C-alpha cells in the first residue's frame, strides 16, 4: 500500500498588517512591505480581498480575488518592474 500525500504542498503566507501606506506580508520567515505607491491594486481593495493570498510556490504570491500575481523579487525591487495598473 502506498501512503503518499496528495495535493500540492504550499508554504504559509500571511498578511500581517494593513495600513494607510501599504500592506505587510509574512512569508518564508521574512516580512515584505508592499507600499500602495508601487502596488496600487491593494489601495482600495477590501480587507477580505487583501487577506486572501496564496503562495503558489516559494516567492510567488497570488491574490485570486484581485487577480494580482507578484514575485518576491518584484516586491523587493519594484523599480525593476515599471508596469503598474492605471
N, C-alpha and C positions, 0 to 999 in steps of 0.2 A: 504494500500500500504506500502511496506517495502522499505525504502531508505537506506539500509545498504551499506557500501562501499565494493567494490570488490577489489581483489588483496591482495598482501602481504605488510603490512606496513614495511618500512625499514628506518633506521636512515641514515642521511647523513654521508658520509665518503669522505675524500678528501686528495690527495697527495699535500702537501703544498710546498715541496721543494725537488729537486733532486740535489745532489752534487757528487763530486768525491769520497766521503766517504760513501754515502748511501742515503736513502730517508726518508722523514718525512711524517708521516700520521696523519691527524687530524680526530678523531672520538670520539663521545660521550663526547665532551668538553675537550679531552686530546690529547696531541701531543705525538706520538710514533716515535722513531728513529729506523730504520732498517739498520744497517751497512752492507755493502757488505760482510764483513768478515764472518758474521753469516748468511746472506741471499744472497748467490751468484747468485741466479736466476735473480736478478734485475740488476746486474752489466753491462751486455752487452745488456740488453733489450732496445727496442726502447721506447722513451718517451711516445708515444701513448699507448704502452702496459702497462707501469707502471701506467699511469693515469687512465686506465680502471680498476677500483677496485670497488667491491661491498661489502656491509656489509650484509651478509646473515641473520645474527641475531646479537644481541648485542655481540660485541667482537669476531666475526667470519668473517674474511675477505677473499675474493676470487678475484684473478686476472684471468679472463677467458682466455685471450689471452696467458698467460704464464702457465696456469694450476697450479697455486700456491694457496694453501689454508692454511691460518695461523690463529691461535687464538691469542687473545690479550696476553694471558699468555705465549705463545711461543715467542712472540716478546719481552716481558718484561724480560723473563728468558730463553734465548736461550741455556744456559748451561744445562738445564734440557731436551733439545731435541737435542741430538747429531747427528741425521740423517741429512745429508746435501747432496745436489747434487754434483756430481763429474764432 
